[in-house]
């Protein structure tokens, strides 16, 4: 499956548009990660615990989108867009949504 943020695929011709496909994943941040991130915030630096959570969540959302595209008979997804957000009353949930257009490319 070809995945791209561009609206075309170099060296390929899009022969059919199958529709918009999406993948959404919402994950709760747990206390341990919050404590580690708070410490990192005090001393500076990157929060590896949050970064790995975002990567995992993004990969899961991409996998959902790919599965949806395959069910439509597509072999590629073009014009992929990512959206990240923090939701919940206390901002304790992280959301990653990904969408694109499922196509057949030859």
LINDA-V186051 format. One line per field, one symbol per residue. burial: 1 if it has 16 or more other ideal C-beta (glycine too) atoms within 10 Angstrom, else 0. Layout:
# LINDA-V186051
burial = ???
This chain:
# LINDA-V186051
burial = 0001000010010000010010101000100010001000000000101100100011011101110110010111110100000000000001111111111110
